[in-house]
Amino acid sequence: MKKVIVFMIITVPLSGCGQSNQNVEDVQKVHEGTIVDKRERHDGTLQFLLVSNVEEEEIQDKSEEELISLAQDEDGAYYSVNDEKFDELSIGQKVEVIWNGNQEESNPPQRMADMIETISNP
């Protein structure tokens, strides 16, 4: 009987923790900013670099390293998209991206764009 009680004491709190973590992953997040760079990764993934709080004039004539540094300072992230969407987007464009909250732990982080809405074109 003691074994059953100990088992229940251990498993009940653990099952509750698992449920709360699942709800956190289902939350959608929104990121608004300016596209400062586009790239194709070595694995063929197409990405654009989105940076908050930056104007088009601030990104002109910047190297890739300078844009990455800017993204690290201003809440930037890389977003992966399909070929069609990648071709529609342009540097200097202001967009709003909806993403699922999951990201690769890099700086800037890498995320998957679920939906992209154009705010303004360059």
N, CA, C and O atoms as a printed pandas DataFrame, in Angstrom:
     atom_number atom_name residue_name chain_id  residue_number  x_coord  y_coord  z_coord
0              1         N          MET        A               1    0.820   -1.189    0.000
1              2        CA          MET        A               1    0.000    0.000    0.000
2              3         C          MET        A               1    0.868    1.260    0.000
3              4         O          MET        A               1    0.556    2.237   -0.680
4              5         N          LYS        A               2    1.961    1.228    0.769
5              6        CA          LYS        A               2    2.840    2.390    0.820
6              7         C          LYS        A               2    3.439    2.667   -0.553
7              8         O          LYS        A               2    3.628    3.826   -0.923
8              9         N          LYS        A               3    3.741    1.609   -1.314
9             10        CA          LYS        A               3    4.313    1.778   -2.642
10            11         C          LYS        A               3    3.341    2.490   -3.578
11            12         O          LYS        A               3    3.752    3.318   -4.391
12            13         N          VAL        A               4    2.052    2.167   -3.465
13            14        CA          VAL        A               4    1.031    2.797   -4.305
14            15         C          VAL        A               4    0.923    4.281   -3.977
15            16         O          VAL        A               4    0.824    5.112   -4.880
16            17         N          ILE        A               5    0.941    4.615   -2.702
17            18        CA          ILE        A               5    0.840    6.015   -2.277
18            19         C          ILE        A               5    2.066    6.800   -2.742
19            20         O          ILE        A               5    1.928    7.915   -3.246
20            21         N          VAL        A               6    3.246    6.240   -2.582
21            22        CA          VAL        A               6    4.476    6.906   -3.036
22            23         C          VAL        A               6    4.435    7.098   -4.549
23            24         O          VAL        A               6    4.799    8.162   -5.051
24            25         N          PHE        A               7    3.996    6.080   -5.272
25            26        CA          PHE        A               7    3.895    6.169   -6.736
26            27         C          PHE        A               7    2.955    7.307   -7.146
27            28         O          PHE        A               7    3.271    8.074   -8.054
28            29         N          MET        A               8    1.802    7.417   -6.479
29            30        CA          MET        A               8    0.830    8.466   -6.807
30            31         C          MET        A               8    1.385    9.852   -6.470
31            32         O          MET        A               8    1.165   10.810   -7.211
32            33         N          ILE        A               9    2.092    9.952   -5.371
33            34        CA          ILE        A               9    2.659   11.244   -4.976
34            35         C          ILE        A               9    3.666   11.724   -6.013
35            36         O          ILE        A               9    3.762   12.922   -6.277
36            37         N          ILE        A              10    4.413   10.803   -6.599
37            38        CA          ILE        A              10    5.424   11.170   -7.598
38            39         C          ILE        A              10    4.803   11.448   -8.957
39            40         O          ILE        A              10    5.173   12.426   -9.607
40            41         N          THR        A              11    3.871   10.617   -9.403
41            42        CA          THR        A              11    3.362   10.737  -10.778
42            43         C          THR        A              11    2.329   11.829  -10.971
43            44         O          THR        A              11    2.285   12.422  -12.049
44            45         N          VAL        A              12    1.502   12.125   -9.994
45            46        CA          VAL        A              12    0.468   13.152  -10.165
46            47         C          VAL        A              12    1.079   14.527  -10.436
47            48         O          VAL        A              12    0.660   15.177  -11.394
48            49         N          PRO        A              13    2.043   15.007   -9.648
49            50        CA          PRO        A              13    2.632   16.322   -9.965
50            51         C          PRO        A              13    3.366   16.337  -11.305
51            52         O          PRO        A              13    3.336   17.350  -12.005
52            53         N          LEU        A              14    4.022   15.241  -11.676
53            54        CA          LEU        A              14    4.743   15.195  -12.942
54            55         C          LEU        A              14    3.810   15.274  -14.136
55            56         O          LEU        A              14    4.131   15.929  -15.127
56            57         N          SER        A              15    2.661   14.619  -14.058
57            58        CA          SER        A              15    1.731   14.669  -15.184
58            59         C          SER        A              15    1.173   16.075  -15.359
59            60         O          SER        A              15    0.909   16.489  -16.488
60            61         N          GLY        A              16    0.989   16.806  -14.294
61            62        CA          GLY        A              16    0.519   18.194  -14.391
62            63         C          GLY        A              16    1.543   19.096  -15.051
63            64         O          GLY        A              16    1.169   19.998  -15.800
64            65         N          CYS        A              17    2.831   18.877  -14.793
65            66        CA          CYS        A              17    3.887   19.686  -15.402
66            67         C          CYS        A              17    3.930   19.482  -16.902
67            68         O          CYS        A              17    4.133   20.436  -17.652
68            69         N          GLY        A              18    3.745   18.265  -17.343
69            70        CA          GLY        A              18    3.775   17.979  -18.775
70            71         C          GLY        A              18    2.677   18.703  -19.514
71            72         O          GLY        A              18    2.890   19.151  -20.641
72            73         N          GLN        A              19    1.521   18.830  -18.920
73            74        CA          GLN        A              19    0.406   19.500  -19.573
74            75         C          GLN        A              19    0.655   20.990  -19.698
75            76         O          GLN        A              19    0.336   21.574  -20.734
76            77         N          SER        A              20    1.206   21.618  -18.692
77            78        CA          SER        A              20    1.430   23.060  -18.758
78            79         C          SER        A              20    2.488   23.408  -19.801
79            80         O          SER        A              20    2.371   24.450  -20.446
80            81         N          ASN        A              21    3.519   22.579  -19.994
81            82        CA          ASN        A              21    4.528   22.836  -21.012
82            83         C          ASN        A              21    3.939   22.756  -22.412
83            84         O          ASN        A              21    4.346   23.509  -23.297
84            85         N          GLN        A              22    2.992   21.857  -22.622
85            86        CA          GLN        A              22    2.386   21.714  -23.938
86            87         C          GLN        A              22    1.620   22.978  -24.307
87            88         O          GLN        A              22    1.659   23.394  -25.465
88            89         N          ASN        A              23    0.934   23.592  -23.373
89            90        CA          ASN        A              23    0.175   24.805  -23.652
90            91         C          ASN        A              23    1.083   25.966  -24.032
91            92         O          ASN        A              23    0.702   26.789  -24.865
92            93         N          VAL        A              24    2.270   26.056  -23.446
93            94        CA          VAL        A              24    3.214   27.117  -23.762
94            95         C          VAL        A              24    3.646   27.023  -25.217
95            96         O          VAL        A              24    3.793   28.050  -25.880
96            97         N          GLU        A              25    3.853   25.805  -25.730
97            98        CA          GLU        A              25    4.311   25.615  -27.096
98            99         C          GLU        A              25    3.244   25.975  -28.126
99           100         O          GLU        A              25    3.584   26.276  -29.270
100          101         N          ASP        A              26    1.959   25.953  -27.752
101          102        CA          ASP        A              26    0.877   26.220  -28.679
102          103         C          ASP        A              26    0.593   27.709  -28.851
103          104         O          ASP        A              26   -0.280   28.065  -29.643
104          105         N          VAL        A              27    1.281   28.577  -28.154
105          106        CA          VAL        A              27    1.040   30.007  -28.208
106          107         C          VAL        A              27    1.684   30.599  -29.458
107          108         O          VAL        A              27    2.853   30.348  -29.747
108          109         N          GLN        A              28    0.900   31.394  -30.197
109          110        CA          GLN        A              28    1.461   32.086  -31.358
110          111         C          GLN        A              28    2.036   33.423  -30.915
111          112         O          GLN        A              28    1.521   34.075  -30.006
112          113         N          LYS        A              29    3.111   33.809  -31.577
113          114        CA          LYS        A              29    3.769   35.073  -31.262
114          115         C          LYS        A              29    3.805   35.938  -32.506
115          116         O          LYS        A              29    3.731   35.437  -33.628
116          117         N          VAL        A              30    3.919   37.242  -32.299
117          118        CA          VAL        A              30    3.951   38.199  -33.394
118          119         C          VAL        A              30    5.240   39.006  -33.319
119          120         O          VAL        A              30    5.645   39.451  -32.246
120          121         N          HIS        A              31    5.878   39.187  -34.465
121          122        CA          HIS        A              31    7.107   39.974  -34.557
122          123         C          HIS        A              31    6.939   40.947  -35.721
123          124         O          HIS        A              31    6.714   40.531  -36.857
124          125         N          GLU        A              32    7.046   42.226  -35.437
125          126        CA          GLU        A              32    6.936   43.260  -36.464
126          127         C          GLU        A              32    8.294   43.911  -36.649
127          128         O          GLU        A              32    8.991   44.197  -35.675
128          129         N          GLY        A              33    8.669   44.142  -37.899
129          130        CA          GLY        A              33    9.947   44.777  -38.153
130          131         C          GLY        A              33   10.214   44.969  -39.629
131          132         O          GLY        A              33    9.308   44.889  -40.458
132          133         N          THR        A              34   11.487   45.228  -39.948
133          134        CA          THR        A              34   11.944   45.474  -41.307
134          135         C          THR        A              34   12.841   44.330  -41.749
135          136         O          THR        A              34   13.697   43.871  -40.993
136          137         N          ILE        A              35   12.637   43.870  -42.988
137          138        CA          ILE        A              35   13.503   42.834  -43.546
138          139         C          ILE        A              35   14.826   43.495  -43.915
139          140         O          ILE        A              35   14.855   44.422  -44.724
140          141         N          VAL        A              36   15.920   43.018  -43.323
141          142        CA          VAL        A              36   17.228   43.633  -43.556
142          143         C          VAL        A              36   18.156   42.759  -44.394
143          144         O          VAL        A              36   19.172   43.240  -44.897
144          145         N          ASP        A              37   17.811   41.463  -44.550
145          146        CA          ASP        A              37   18.659   40.564  -45.335
146          147         C          ASP        A              37   17.853   39.332  -45.717
147          148         O          ASP        A              37   16.892   38.967  -45.039
148          149         N          LYS        A              38   18.258   38.697  -46.812
149          150        CA          LYS        A              38   17.684   37.428  -47.258
150          151         C          LYS        A              38   18.844   36.496  -47.577
151          152         O          LYS        A              38   19.892   36.926  -48.057
152          153         N          ARG        A              39   18.634   35.190  -47.296
153          154        CA          ARG        A              39   19.724   34.254  -47.554
154          155         C          ARG        A              39   19.189   32.847  -47.806
155          156         O          ARG        A              39   18.069   32.498  -47.434
156          157         N          GLU        A              40   20.047   32.053  -48.459
157          158        CA          GLU        A              40   19.807   30.631  -48.587
158          159         C          GLU        A              40   20.881   29.928  -47.766
159          160         O          GLU        A              40   22.074   30.119  -48.000
160          161         N          ARG        A              41   20.456   29.118  -46.808
161          162        CA          ARG        A              41   21.405   28.398  -45.957
162          163         C          ARG        A              41   22.023   27.244  -46.719
163          164         O          ARG        A              41   21.541   26.863  -47.786
164          165         N          HIS        A              42   23.085   26.693  -46.173
165          166        CA          HIS        A              42   23.793   25.582  -46.796
166          167         C          HIS        A              42   22.903   24.363  -47.038
167          168         O          HIS        A              42   23.182   23.559  -47.927
168          169         N          ASP        A              43   21.827   24.221  -46.246
169          170        CA          ASP        A              43   20.912   23.086  -46.424
170          171         C          ASP        A              43   19.767   23.389  -47.389
171          172         O          ASP        A              43   18.874   22.565  -47.584
172          173         N          GLY        A              44   19.801   24.588  -47.995
173          174        CA          GLY        A              44   18.770   24.975  -48.962
174          175         C          GLY        A              44   17.606   25.735  -48.360
175          176         O          GLY        A              44   16.728   26.187  -49.094
176          177         N          THR        A              45   17.571   25.890  -47.038
177          178        CA          THR        A              45   16.498   26.636  -46.378
178          179         C          THR        A              45   16.588   28.114  -46.754
179          180         O          THR        A              45   17.668   28.704  -46.735
180          181         N          LEU        A              46   15.449   28.703  -47.094
181          182        CA          LEU        A              46   15.393   30.127  -47.437
182          183         C          LEU        A              46   14.936   30.902  -46.211
183          184         O          LEU        A              46   13.944   30.549  -45.573
184          185         N          GLN        A              47   15.672   31.967  -45.887
185          186        CA          GLN        A              47   15.369   32.762  -44.697
186          187         C          GLN        A              47   15.489   34.251  -44.993
187          188         O          GLN        A              47   16.198   34.672  -45.906
188          189         N          PHE        A              48   14.771   35.031  -44.190
189          190        CA          PHE        A              48   14.983   36.480  -44.184
190          191         C          PHE        A              48   15.239   36.903  -42.744
191          192         O          PHE        A              48   14.757   36.281  -41.798
192          193         N          LEU        A              49   16.005   37.971  -42.604
193          194        CA          LEU        A              49   16.348   38.503  -41.288
194          195         C          LEU        A              49   15.448   39.695  -41.009
195          196         O          LEU        A              49   15.482   40.686  -41.738
196          197         N          LEU        A              50   14.639   39.604  -39.951
197          198        CA          LEU        A              50   13.699   40.654  -39.570
198          199         C          LEU        A              50   14.208   41.338  -38.308
199          200         O          LEU        A              50   14.551   40.682  -37.325
200          201         N          VAL        A              51   14.251   42.672  -38.352
201          202        CA          VAL        A              51   14.749   43.449  -37.215
202          203         C          VAL        A              51   13.709   44.486  -36.816
203          204         O          VAL        A              51   13.172   45.201  -37.661
204          205         N          SER        A              52   13.435   44.558  -35.533
205          206        CA          SER        A              52   12.510   45.557  -34.998
206          207         C          SER        A              52   13.215   46.906  -34.866
207          208         O          SER        A              52   14.439   46.964  -34.748
208          209         N          ASN        A              53   12.451   47.967  -34.886
209          210        CA          ASN        A              53   12.945   49.311  -34.581
210          211         C          ASN        A              53   14.105   49.763  -35.456
211          212         O          ASN        A              53   15.079   50.324  -34.955
212          213         N          VAL        A              54   14.007   49.524  -36.762
213          214        CA          VAL        A              54   15.064   49.959  -37.664
214          215         C          VAL        A              54   14.419   50.523  -38.931
215          216         O          VAL        A              54   13.399   50.018  -39.399
216          217         N          GLU        A              55   15.015   51.555  -39.467
217          218        CA          GLU        A              55   14.534   52.173  -40.699
218          219         C          GLU        A              55   15.395   51.717  -41.868
219          220         O          GLU        A              55   16.533   51.284  -41.685
220          221         N          GLU        A              56   14.841   51.819  -43.068
221          222        CA          GLU        A              56   15.536   51.361  -44.264
222          223         C          GLU        A              56   16.893   52.049  -44.434
223          224         O          GLU        A              56   17.852   51.413  -44.873
224          225         N          GLU        A              57   16.986   53.315  -44.099
225          226        CA          GLU        A              57   18.240   54.065  -44.246
226          227         C          GLU        A              57   19.356   53.483  -43.370
227          228         O          GLU        A              57   20.533   53.581  -43.717
228          229         N          GLU        A              58   18.990   52.883  -42.249
229          230        CA          GLU        A              58   19.968   52.335  -41.320
230          231         C          GLU        A              58   20.593   51.026  -41.808
231          232         O          GLU        A              58   21.605   50.591  -41.259
232          233         N          ILE        A              59   20.014   50.397  -42.819
233          234        CA          ILE        A              59   20.520   49.108  -43.278
234          235         C          ILE        A              59   21.245   49.191  -44.618
235          236         O          ILE        A              59   21.851   48.215  -45.061
236          237         N          GLN        A              60   21.185   50.337  -45.251
237          238        CA          GLN        A              60   21.837   50.487  -46.554
238          239         C          GLN        A              60   23.348   50.407  -46.410
239          240         O          GLN        A              60   23.927   50.952  -45.470
240          241         N          ASP        A              61   23.983   49.715  -47.362
241          242        CA          ASP        A              61   25.440   49.581  -47.419
242          243         C          ASP        A              61   26.047   48.904  -46.191
243          244         O          ASP        A              61   27.200   49.168  -45.850
244          245         N          LYS        A              62   25.290   48.040  -45.528
245          246        CA          LYS        A              62   25.800   47.299  -44.370
246          247         C          LYS        A              62   26.221   45.893  -44.814
247          248         O          LYS        A              62   25.589   45.292  -45.682
248          249         N          SER        A              63   27.276   45.390  -44.216
249          250        CA          SER        A              63   27.714   44.018  -44.487
250          251         C          SER        A              63   26.793   43.048  -43.749
251          252         O          SER        A              63   26.010   43.456  -42.891
252          253         N          GLU        A              64   26.893   41.768  -44.087
253          254        CA          GLU        A              64   26.088   40.756  -43.406
254          255         C          GLU        A              64   26.409   40.735  -41.910
255          256         O          GLU        A              64   25.505   40.586  -41.087
256          257         N          GLU        A              65   27.672   40.882  -41.554
257          258        CA          GLU        A              65   28.071   40.891  -40.143
258          259         C          GLU        A              65   27.459   42.085  -39.405
259          260         O          GLU        A              65   27.017   41.953  -38.264
260          261         N          GLU        A              66   27.435   43.242  -40.057
261          262        CA          GLU        A              66   26.834   44.438  -39.436
262          263         C          GLU        A              66   25.335   44.262  -39.251
263          264         O          GLU        A              66   24.781   44.700  -38.242
264          265         N          LEU        A              67   24.668   43.623  -40.216
265          266        CA          LEU        A              67   23.229   43.387  -40.098
266          267         C          LEU        A              67   22.923   42.394  -38.986
267          268         O          LEU        A              67   21.937   42.552  -38.267
268          269         N          ILE        A              68   23.758   41.375  -38.842
269          270        CA          ILE        A              68   23.579   40.411  -37.758
270          271         C          ILE        A              68   23.765   41.088  -36.411
271          272         O          ILE        A              68   23.003   40.831  -35.479
272          273         N          SER        A              69   24.763   41.942  -36.299
273          274        CA          SER        A              69   24.992   42.687  -35.057
274          275         C          SER        A              69   23.799   43.580  -34.729
275          276         O          SER        A              69   23.375   43.665  -33.577
276          277         N          LEU        A              70   23.263   44.241  -35.750
277          278        CA          LEU        A              70   22.073   45.080  -35.573
278          279         C          LEU        A              70   20.901   44.226  -35.085
279          280         O          LEU        A              70   20.167   44.627  -34.183
280          281         N          ALA        A              71   20.734   43.052  -35.685
281          282        CA          ALA        A              71   19.648   42.145  -35.287
282          283         C          ALA        A              71   19.810   41.692  -33.838
283          284         O          ALA        A              71   18.821   41.560  -33.116
284          285         N          GLN        A              72   21.029   41.459  -33.415
285          286        CA          GLN        A              72   21.272   41.034  -32.032
286          287         C          GLN        A              72   20.907   42.141  -31.050
287          288         O          GLN        A              72   20.450   41.865  -29.941
288          289         N          ASP        A              73   21.107   43.385  -31.454
289          290        CA          ASP        A              73   20.809   44.531  -30.585
290          291         C          ASP        A              73   19.336   44.927  -30.596
291          292         O          ASP        A              73   18.841   45.490  -29.620
292          293         N          GLU        A              74   18.630   44.639  -31.689
293          294        CA          GLU        A              74   17.274   45.165  -31.885
294          295         C          GLU        A              74   16.212   44.081  -32.079
295          296         O          GLU        A              74   15.326   44.228  -32.922
296          297         N          ASP        A              75   16.293   43.007  -31.318
297          298        CA          ASP        A              75   15.248   41.986  -31.341
298          299         C          ASP        A              75   15.038   41.397  -32.731
299          300         O          ASP        A              75   13.902   41.261  -33.187
300          301         N          GLY        A              76   16.125   41.050  -33.397
301          302        CA          GLY        A              76   16.030   40.470  -34.735
302          303         C          GLY        A              76   15.963   38.958  -34.693
303          304         O          GLY        A              76   16.346   38.331  -33.705
304          305         N          ALA        A              77   15.465   38.371  -35.796
305          306        CA          ALA        A              77   15.385   36.912  -35.918
306          307         C          ALA        A              77   15.355   36.541  -37.388
307          308         O          ALA        A              77   14.872   37.301  -38.227
308          309         N          TYR        A              78   15.883   35.354  -37.689
309          310        CA          TYR        A              78   15.767   34.778  -39.023
310          311         C          TYR        A              78   14.466   33.986  -39.084
311          312         O          TYR        A              78   14.129   33.262  -38.147
312          313         N          TYR        A              79   13.736   34.127  -40.190
313          314        CA          TYR        A              79   12.503   33.374  -40.411
314          315         C          TYR        A              79   12.636   32.552  -41.672
315          316         O          TYR        A              79   13.024   33.067  -42.720
316          317         N          SER        A              80   12.315   31.277  -41.576
317          318        CA          SER        A              80   12.327   30.379  -42.731
318          319         C          SER        A              80   10.983   30.455  -43.436
319          320         O          SER        A              80    9.929   30.497  -42.801
320          321         N          VAL        A              81   11.041   30.473  -44.779
321          322        CA          VAL        A              81    9.841   30.541  -45.604
322          323         C          VAL        A              81   10.014   29.645  -46.828
323          324         O          VAL        A              81   11.116   29.174  -47.109
324          325         N          ASN        A              82    8.919   29.414  -47.555
325          326        CA          ASN        A              82    8.991   28.626  -48.781
326          327         C          ASN        A              82    9.494   29.494  -49.938
327          328         O          ASN        A              82    9.614   30.712  -49.802
328          329         N          ASP        A              83    9.786   28.859  -51.071
329          330        CA          ASP        A              83   10.339   29.556  -52.244
330          331         C          ASP        A              83    9.466   30.708  -52.709
331          332         O          ASP        A              83    9.958   31.803  -52.978
332          333         N          GLU        A              84    8.166   30.455  -52.803
333          334        CA          GLU        A              84    7.240   31.468  -53.316
334          335         C          GLU        A              84    7.233   32.716  -52.432
335          336         O          GLU        A              84    7.323   33.837  -52.933
336          337         N          LYS        A              85    7.126   32.519  -51.125
337          338        CA          LYS        A              85    7.092   33.657  -50.196
338          339         C          LYS        A              85    8.432   34.382  -50.197
339          340         O          LYS        A              85    8.474   35.611  -50.140
340          341         N          PHE        A              86    9.520   33.632  -50.260
341          342        CA          PHE        A              86   10.854   34.226  -50.274
342          343         C          PHE        A              86   10.989   35.206  -51.445
343          344         O          PHE        A              86   11.540   36.296  -51.290
344          345         N          ASP        A              87   10.480   34.807  -52.618
345          346        CA          ASP        A              87   10.565   35.654  -53.805
346          347         C          ASP        A              87    9.689   36.901  -53.703
347          348         O          ASP        A              87    9.991   37.917  -54.330
348          349         N          GLU        A              88    8.615   36.840  -52.926
349          350        CA          GLU        A              88    7.703   37.980  -52.759
350          351         C          GLU        A              88    8.266   39.055  -51.826
351          352         O          GLU        A              88    7.887   40.223  -51.922
352          353         N          LEU        A              89    9.159   38.666  -50.936
353          354        CA          LEU        A              89    9.677   39.584  -49.922
354          355         C          LEU        A              89   10.899   40.332  -50.427
355          356         O          LEU        A              89   11.673   39.812  -51.230
356          357         N          SER        A              90   11.065   41.578  -49.941
357          358        CA          SER        A              90   12.225   42.366  -50.362
358          359         C          SER        A              90   12.852   43.079  -49.169
359          360         O          SER        A              90   12.187   43.375  -48.177
360          361         N          ILE        A              91   14.128   43.340  -49.293
361          362        CA          ILE        A              91   14.856   44.051  -48.247
362          363         C          ILE        A              91   14.288   45.461  -48.133
363          364         O          ILE        A              91   14.050   46.132  -49.137
364          365         N          GLY        A              92   14.076   45.898  -46.897
365          366        CA          GLY        A              92   13.492   47.205  -46.630
366          367         C          GLY        A              92   11.990   47.144  -46.392
367          368         O          GLY        A              92   11.398   48.120  -45.930
368          369         N          GLN        A              93   11.371   46.025  -46.698
369          370        CA          GLN        A              93    9.931   45.853  -46.518
370          371         C          GLN        A              93    9.618   45.687  -45.032
371          372         O          GLN        A              93   10.321   44.978  -44.312
372          373         N          LYS        A              94    8.555   46.350  -44.585
373          374        CA          LYS        A              94    8.096   46.191  -43.199
374          375         C          LYS        A              94    6.988   45.141  -43.198
375          376         O          LYS        A              94    6.032   45.215  -43.970
376          377         N          VAL        A              95    7.149   44.156  -42.302
377          378        CA          VAL        A              95    6.187   43.060  -42.228
378          379         C          VAL        A              95    5.872   42.711  -40.779
379          380         O          VAL        A              95    6.583   43.089  -39.848
380          381         N          GLU        A              96    4.781   41.978  -40.631
381          382        CA          GLU        A              96    4.409   41.388  -39.353
382          383         C          GLU        A              96    4.412   39.883  -39.557
383          384         O          GLU        A              96    3.755   39.368  -40.462
384          385         N          VAL        A              97    5.155   39.180  -38.709
385          386        CA          VAL        A              97    5.283   37.725  -38.825
386          387         C          VAL        A              97    4.618   37.074  -37.623
387          388         O          VAL        A              97    4.827   37.481  -36.480
388          389         N          ILE        A              98    3.817   36.060  -37.902
389          390        CA          ILE        A              98    3.252   35.230  -36.841
390          391         C          ILE        A              98    4.026   33.925  -36.857
391          392         O          ILE        A              98    4.181   33.293  -37.902
392          393         N          TRP        A              99    4.512   33.527  -35.685
393          394        CA          TRP        A              99    5.282   32.290  -35.557
394          395         C          TRP        A              99    4.834   31.568  -34.307
395          396         O          TRP        A              99    4.178   32.161  -33.451
396          397         N          ASN        A             100    5.180   30.283  -34.184
397          398        CA          ASN        A             100    4.603   29.428  -33.144
398          399         C          ASN        A             100    5.326   29.454  -31.800
399          400         O          ASN        A             100    4.912   28.742  -30.885
400          401         N          GLY        A             101    6.362   30.223  -31.646
401          402        CA          GLY        A             101    7.066   30.297  -30.366
402          403         C          GLY        A             101    8.269   29.381  -30.257
403          404         O          GLY        A             101    9.066   29.519  -29.329
404          405         N          ASN        A             102    8.417   28.453  -31.185
405          406        CA          ASN        A             102    9.595   27.572  -31.186
406          407         C          ASN        A             102   10.705   28.229  -31.983
407          408         O          ASN        A             102   10.459   28.827  -33.031
408          409         N          GLN        A             103   11.935   28.114  -31.481
409          410        CA          GLN        A             103   13.059   28.713  -32.188
410          411         C          GLN        A             103   14.341   27.962  -31.898
411          412         O          GLN        A             103   14.494   27.334  -30.850
412          413         N          GLU        A             104   15.263   28.039  -32.852
413          414        CA          GLU        A             104   16.595   27.484  -32.640
414          415         C          GLU        A             104   17.367   28.467  -31.777
415          416         O          GLU        A             104   17.273   29.679  -31.968
416          417         N          GLU        A             105   18.112   27.953  -30.849
417          418        CA          GLU        A             105   18.863   28.796  -29.931
418          419         C          GLU        A             105   20.150   29.271  -30.587
419          420         O          GLU        A             105   21.214   28.685  -30.390
420          421         N          SER        A             106   20.044   30.312  -31.347
421          422        CA          SER        A             106   21.188   30.979  -31.948
422          423         C          SER        A             106   20.971   32.473  -31.744
423          424         O          SER        A             106   19.915   32.892  -31.270
424          425         N          ASN        A             107   21.946   33.254  -32.093
425          426        CA          ASN        A             107   21.806   34.696  -31.922
426          427         C          ASN        A             107   22.201   35.388  -33.218
427          428         O          ASN        A             107   23.394   35.472  -33.511
428          429         N          PRO        A             108   21.261   35.884  -34.001
429          430        CA          PRO        A             108   19.823   35.938  -33.755
430          431         C          PRO        A             108   19.161   34.565  -33.877
431          432         O          PRO        A             108   19.670   33.680  -34.565
432          433         N          PRO        A             109   18.011   34.397  -33.194
433          434        CA          PRO        A             109   17.319   33.106  -33.242
434          435         C          PRO        A             109   16.777   32.804  -34.635
435          436         O          PRO        A             109   16.604   33.708  -35.453
436          437         N          GLN        A             110   16.512   31.531  -34.896
437          438        CA          GLN        A             110   15.938   31.100  -36.170
438          439         C          GLN        A             110   14.568   30.499  -35.891
439          440         O          GLN        A             110   14.411   29.643  -35.021
440          441         N          ARG        A             111   13.577   30.967  -36.652
441          442        CA          ARG        A             111   12.188   30.576  -36.427
442          443         C          ARG        A             111   11.528   30.213  -37.755
443          444         O          ARG        A             111   12.066   30.493  -38.826
444          445         N          MET        A             112   10.363   29.589  -37.669
445          446        CA          MET        A             112    9.573   29.271  -38.849
446          447         C          MET        A             112    8.410   30.256  -38.909
447          448         O          MET        A             112    7.648   30.378  -37.950
448          449         N          ALA        A             113    8.273   30.956  -40.026
449          450        CA          ALA        A             113    7.175   31.906  -40.198
450          451         C          ALA        A             113    5.914   31.147  -40.554
451          452         O          ALA        A             113    5.889   30.414  -41.543
452          453         N          ASP        A             114    4.856   31.313  -39.753
453          454        CA          ASP        A             114    3.572   30.684  -40.045
454          455         C          ASP        A             114    2.740   31.557  -40.974
455          456         O          ASP        A             114    2.051   31.048  -41.858
456          457         N          MET        A             115    2.803   32.882  -40.776
457          458        CA          MET        A             115    2.042   33.816  -41.598
458          459         C          MET        A             115    2.796   35.151  -41.651
459          460         O          MET        A             115    3.381   35.581  -40.657
460          461         N          ILE        A             116    2.775   35.800  -42.825
461          462        CA          ILE        A             116    3.462   37.076  -42.996
462          463         C          ILE        A             116    2.487   38.062  -43.613
463          464         O          ILE        A             116    1.844   37.771  -44.622
464          465         N          GLU        A             117    2.384   39.240  -42.993
465          466        CA          GLU        A             117    1.529   40.301  -43.515
466          467         C          GLU        A             117    2.394   41.516  -43.813
467          468         O          GLU        A             117    3.166   41.957  -42.961
468          469         N          THR        A             118    2.270   42.054  -45.009
469          470        CA          THR        A             118    3.042   43.241  -45.386
470          471         C          THR        A             118    2.432   44.481  -44.765
471          472         O          THR        A             118    1.224   44.699  -44.850
472          473         N          ILE        A             119    3.267   45.288  -44.142
473          474        CA          ILE        A             119    2.840   46.573  -43.569
474          475         C          ILE        A             119    3.129   47.689  -44.552
475          476         O          ILE        A             119    2.274   48.538  -44.803
476          477         N          SER        A             120    4.353   47.692  -45.120
477          478        CA          SER        A             120    4.710   48.685  -46.143
478          479         C          SER        A             120    5.871   48.156  -46.979
479          480         O          SER        A             120    6.659   47.326  -46.527
480          481         N          ASN        A             121    5.954   48.655  -48.201
481          482        CA          ASN        A             121    7.026   48.255  -49.124
482          483         C          ASN        A             121    8.072   49.357  -49.177
483          484         O          ASN        A             121    7.766   50.520  -48.913
484          485         N          PRO        A             122    9.316   48.995  -49.520
485          486        CA          PRO        A             122   10.383   50.000  -49.572
486          487         C          PRO        A             122   10.160   51.001  -50.695
487          488         O          PRO        A             122   10.965   51.914  -50.878
